[in-house]
Amino acid sequence: MQDLKPRTVKILSVRIDSTSTERVLRFIRVSLENSKKFFIFTPNPEQILRAQTDEVYAKILNSADISLPDGIGLIAAYKFLHLPTTHNLLLKPILYFAQGLGVGFSILFDRKWLTKELKVIRGRDFFIKLVELANKEKWGVFLLGDSLDSAKKAKIALEKNYLNIKLYEARGPDLDDDANLRTIKDESVHIDAMKRINKAAPQLLIIGFRAPVQEKWLYRYLPQLNIGGAMVVGGTFDYISGRKPLPPAWIADTGLEWLWRLLKGDQKAKRIINAFPKFALKIYLTKLLQK
């Protein structure tokens, strides 16, 4: 198992794994063969920003067996932070600003240089690869979604193309940002979901809540779950079911998905601000202020 562990890096003290899709799939297969329970997170810039002010969340993110870099923003941040530094206080702001521009242009014009040390593995893309493997191996996969029946809709869509997979689904409870149940009704929904998961005893549990709820919920209840391993996927179920359209490939590749989502009305402006300008500024200031 040790040789399957990826190389890890840190972005604002949050651990990210430098790995490949194929290597993670091998890790999952071997973990299941050895009955070693695991869980996979997919941090993005917004989540890493939240971890700066939420110590519990930061601890949970760093506890994952695999932490996939979900988004070009993380790749750009890592590259920028590891470009040459200077101790010249007058030169620092100018040099680092120029480096930031260079990294930004590399997203469009020099992706090979940008991704040399760390490559993007989008959670929704990896989820499909995982489903393909599960279909080949005839594994059981349980989809746990939100109160809008996102898991049920995704299950219906997946069953059309993956005939060998054993798919299960359940609606999850409504939770606050600390993954606490909001109402008595949510308690019954939660108990029912836990019973259904443990009865199915799937090789894989896929959780489609929002961040940070999905990570906190999984971390808290993983010991009580009769599963092989788990992964959080955010809003992926909505894309799988067709409830939300996927961005064109060229938009996702250029790192402009945040702008596309904003124009489509699929993302709140506050989340966009967190994911792009606030995160970029935090990264710049971190490098500027380091000794």
C-alpha positions as CSV (number, residue, x, y, z in Angstrom):
1,M,0.0,0.0,0.0
2,Q,2.8,2.4,0.8
3,D,4.1,2.5,-2.8
4,L,0.7,3.6,-4.0
5,K,0.7,6.7,-1.7
6,P,1.1,9.8,-3.9
7,R,3.5,12.6,-3.3
8,T,1.9,15.4,-1.3
9,V,2.2,19.2,-1.5
10,K,0.8,22.0,0.7
11,I,-1.3,25.0,-0.5
12,L,-2.0,27.4,2.4
13,S,-1.3,24.5,4.8
14,V,-3.9,22.2,3.1
15,R,-2.6,18.9,1.8
16,I,-3.0,18.1,-1.9
17,D,-1.8,15.0,-3.6
18,S,0.3,15.1,-6.8
19,T,-0.8,12.0,-8.5
20,S,-2.7,10.6,-11.6
21,T,-6.2,9.2,-12.1
22,E,-4.7,5.7,-12.9
23,R,-2.7,5.7,-9.6
24,V,-5.7,6.7,-7.5
25,L,-7.8,3.9,-9.2
26,R,-5.1,1.4,-8.3
27,F,-5.0,2.7,-4.7
28,I,-8.8,2.1,-4.5
29,R,-8.6,-1.3,-6.0
30,V,-5.8,-2.4,-3.6
31,S,-7.5,-0.8,-0.6
32,L,-10.7,-2.7,-1.3
33,E,-8.8,-6.0,-1.8
34,N,-7.2,-5.5,1.6
35,S,-10.4,-4.3,3.3
36,K,-8.7,-1.0,4.2
37,K,-11.4,1.7,4.5
38,F,-10.5,4.9,2.8
39,F,-11.9,8.3,1.9
40,I,-11.2,10.8,-0.9
41,F,-11.7,14.5,-0.9
42,T,-11.5,17.0,-3.8
43,P,-10.5,20.4,-2.5
44,N,-10.9,23.5,-4.6
45,P,-9.8,27.1,-4.0
46,E,-13.1,27.9,-2.1
47,Q,-12.6,25.0,0.3
48,I,-9.0,25.9,0.9
49,L,-10.0,29.5,1.7
50,R,-12.6,28.2,4.2
51,A,-9.9,26.1,5.9
52,Q,-8.0,29.2,6.7
53,T,-10.7,30.3,9.2
54,D,-12.1,26.9,10.2
55,E,-9.5,24.8,12.0
56,V,-11.8,21.7,12.2
57,Y,-12.4,21.8,8.5
58,A,-8.6,22.2,7.8
59,K,-7.9,19.1,10.0
60,I,-10.6,17.1,8.2
61,L,-9.3,18.0,4.8
62,N,-5.8,17.0,5.8
63,S,-6.9,13.7,7.1
64,A,-8.1,12.3,3.7
65,D,-6.4,9.3,2.3
66,I,-6.4,10.9,-1.1
67,S,-6.9,14.7,-1.7
68,L,-7.4,15.4,-5.4
69,P,-6.6,18.9,-6.8
70,D,-10.0,19.9,-8.2
71,G,-9.4,22.9,-10.4
72,I,-6.7,24.8,-12.4
73,G,-6.7,27.5,-9.6
74,L,-4.9,25.1,-7.2
75,I,-2.3,24.2,-9.9
76,A,-1.7,27.9,-10.6
77,A,-1.4,28.7,-6.9
78,Y,1.1,25.9,-6.3
79,K,3.2,27.0,-9.3
80,F,3.2,30.6,-8.2
81,L,4.2,29.8,-4.6
82,H,7.2,27.8,-5.8
83,L,8.6,30.3,-8.3
84,P,11.8,32.1,-7.2
85,T,11.6,34.5,-4.2
86,T,13.5,37.6,-3.2
87,H,14.3,39.3,0.1
88,N,14.4,42.7,-1.5
89,L,11.3,44.5,0.0
90,L,11.1,47.0,-3.0
91,L,11.4,44.3,-5.6
92,K,9.0,41.8,-4.0
93,P,5.6,43.3,-5.0
94,I,6.7,43.9,-8.6
95,L,8.4,40.5,-9.1
96,Y,5.5,38.5,-7.5
97,F,2.9,40.5,-9.5
98,A,4.8,39.7,-12.7
99,Q,5.1,36.0,-11.7
100,G,1.3,36.0,-11.1
101,L,0.7,37.4,-14.6
102,G,3.0,34.8,-16.0
103,V,1.3,31.9,-14.3
104,G,-2.1,33.3,-15.4
105,F,-1.0,33.4,-19.0
106,S,0.4,29.9,-18.8
107,I,-3.1,28.6,-18.1
108,L,-3.9,29.5,-21.7
109,F,-0.5,29.2,-23.5
110,D,1.8,26.8,-21.6
111,R,-0.2,24.2,-19.8
112,K,2.7,21.7,-19.9
113,W,4.9,24.1,-17.8
114,L,2.1,24.9,-15.4
115,T,1.2,21.3,-14.7
116,K,4.7,19.8,-14.5
117,E,4.6,19.2,-10.7
118,L,0.8,19.1,-10.1
119,K,-2.0,18.1,-12.5
120,V,-5.7,18.8,-12.3
121,I,-8.0,15.9,-11.4
122,R,-11.6,17.2,-11.5
123,G,-13.8,15.4,-9.0
124,R,-16.6,14.9,-11.5
125,D,-14.3,13.5,-14.1
126,F,-12.7,11.1,-11.6
127,F,-16.2,10.0,-10.5
128,I,-16.9,8.8,-14.0
129,K,-13.7,6.9,-14.1
130,L,-14.6,5.3,-10.8
131,V,-18.0,4.4,-12.0
132,E,-16.4,2.7,-15.1
133,L,-14.1,0.7,-12.8
134,A,-17.0,-0.2,-10.6
135,N,-19.0,-1.4,-13.6
136,K,-16.1,-3.5,-14.8
137,E,-15.7,-5.1,-11.3
138,K,-19.4,-5.3,-10.6
139,W,-19.0,-3.3,-7.4
140,G,-21.8,-1.9,-5.3
141,V,-21.9,1.9,-5.4
142,F,-24.2,3.9,-3.1
143,L,-25.1,7.5,-4.0
144,L,-26.0,9.8,-1.1
145,G,-27.5,13.1,-2.2
146,D,-29.3,16.2,-1.1
147,S,-33.0,16.8,-0.3
148,L,-33.7,17.5,-4.0
149,D,-33.3,13.8,-4.9
150,S,-30.1,14.5,-6.8
151,A,-28.8,11.0,-6.0
152,K,-31.9,9.3,-7.3
153,K,-31.8,11.3,-10.6
154,A,-28.1,10.5,-11.0
155,K,-28.7,6.8,-10.4
156,I,-31.4,6.7,-13.1
157,A,-29.0,8.4,-15.6
158,L,-26.1,6.1,-14.7
159,E,-28.1,2.9,-15.0
160,K,-28.7,3.6,-18.7
161,N,-25.0,3.3,-19.5
162,Y,-23.6,1.0,-16.7
163,L,-25.4,-2.2,-16.7
164,N,-23.1,-4.3,-14.4
165,I,-22.8,-1.8,-11.5
166,K,-24.9,-2.3,-8.4
167,L,-26.3,1.1,-7.7
168,Y,-28.1,2.3,-4.6
169,E,-29.2,5.7,-3.5
170,A,-30.7,7.7,-0.6
171,R,-31.6,11.2,0.3
172,G,-29.5,12.7,2.9
173,P,-30.6,15.1,5.8
174,D,-30.4,18.8,5.7
175,L,-27.3,19.8,7.7
176,D,-25.7,23.1,8.9
177,D,-22.1,24.1,8.1
178,D,-20.9,21.9,11.0
179,A,-22.8,18.9,9.6
180,N,-25.3,19.0,12.5
181,L,-28.9,17.9,11.8
182,R,-31.2,20.9,11.6
183,T,-34.6,19.3,12.6
184,I,-36.2,16.2,14.1
185,K,-37.3,15.3,10.6
186,D,-33.6,15.4,9.4
187,E,-32.8,13.0,12.2
188,S,-35.2,10.4,10.9
189,V,-33.8,10.9,7.3
190,H,-30.3,10.5,8.6
191,I,-31.1,7.3,10.5
192,D,-32.8,5.9,7.4
193,A,-29.9,6.7,5.1
194,M,-27.4,5.1,7.5
195,K,-29.5,2.0,7.7
196,R,-29.8,1.7,3.9
197,I,-26.0,2.3,3.4
198,N,-25.1,-0.4,5.9
199,K,-27.6,-2.9,4.6
200,A,-26.3,-2.4,1.0
201,A,-22.7,-2.7,2.3
202,P,-21.3,-1.1,-0.9
203,Q,-17.7,-1.1,-2.0
204,L,-18.1,2.6,-2.6
205,L,-20.1,5.4,-1.0
206,I,-20.3,8.6,-3.1
207,I,-21.6,11.7,-1.2
208,G,-23.0,14.7,-3.1
209,F,-23.6,17.3,-0.4
210,R,-22.2,20.8,-0.5
211,A,-18.8,21.7,1.1
212,P,-17.9,21.8,3.9
213,V,-20.9,19.7,5.0
214,Q,-20.0,16.6,3.0
215,E,-16.4,16.3,4.3
216,K,-17.5,17.0,7.9
217,W,-20.3,14.5,7.7
218,L,-18.2,11.7,6.2
219,Y,-15.3,12.3,8.7
220,R,-17.8,12.1,11.6
221,Y,-19.7,9.0,10.5
222,L,-17.1,7.0,8.6
223,P,-16.4,4.6,11.5
224,Q,-20.2,3.7,11.6
225,L,-20.5,3.0,7.9
226,N,-20.3,-0.6,6.5
227,I,-18.5,0.4,3.3
228,G,-15.2,-0.2,1.5
229,G,-14.4,3.5,0.9
230,A,-16.0,6.8,0.2
231,M,-15.6,9.9,-2.0
232,V,-17.2,13.4,-1.9
233,V,-18.3,14.9,-5.2
234,G,-20.2,18.1,-4.4
235,G,-22.7,19.0,-7.2
236,T,-21.6,16.2,-9.5
237,F,-24.9,14.4,-9.3
238,D,-26.7,17.4,-10.9
239,Y,-24.3,17.2,-13.9
240,I,-24.7,13.4,-14.2
241,S,-28.5,13.7,-14.2
242,G,-28.6,16.6,-16.6
243,R,-30.2,19.0,-14.1
244,K,-27.3,21.3,-14.7
245,P,-25.4,21.6,-18.0
246,L,-21.7,20.8,-18.1
247,P,-19.4,23.6,-19.3
248,P,-17.8,23.2,-22.7
249,A,-14.5,21.4,-22.5
250,W,-12.5,24.4,-23.7
251,I,-14.0,26.5,-20.9
252,A,-13.1,24.0,-18.2
253,D,-9.6,23.6,-19.6
254,T,-8.9,27.4,-19.6
255,G,-10.0,27.8,-16.0
256,L,-13.0,30.0,-16.8
257,E,-15.6,27.6,-15.6
258,W,-16.3,30.0,-12.7
259,L,-17.2,32.8,-15.2
260,W,-19.4,30.4,-17.3
261,R,-21.3,29.2,-14.2
262,L,-21.9,32.8,-13.1
263,L,-23.3,33.8,-16.5
264,K,-25.4,30.7,-16.6
265,G,-26.8,31.5,-13.1
266,D,-25.6,28.2,-11.7
267,Q,-23.3,29.7,-9.1
268,K,-23.8,32.5,-6.6
269,A,-21.6,35.5,-7.0
270,K,-20.3,35.1,-3.4
271,R,-18.9,31.7,-4.2
272,I,-17.3,32.9,-7.4
273,I,-15.6,35.8,-5.5
274,N,-14.2,33.3,-3.0
275,A,-13.0,30.9,-5.7
276,F,-11.2,33.5,-7.8
277,P,-10.2,37.0,-6.7
278,K,-10.1,36.3,-2.9
279,F,-8.2,33.1,-3.3
280,A,-5.7,34.6,-5.8
281,L,-5.2,37.6,-3.5
282,K,-4.6,35.3,-0.5
283,I,-2.0,33.4,-2.4
284,Y,-0.2,36.6,-3.5
285,L,-0.2,38.1,0.0
286,T,1.0,34.8,1.5
287,K,4.1,34.8,-0.8
288,L,4.6,38.6,-0.4
289,L,4.6,38.4,3.4
290,Q,6.7,35.2,3.9
291,K,10.2,35.8,5.3
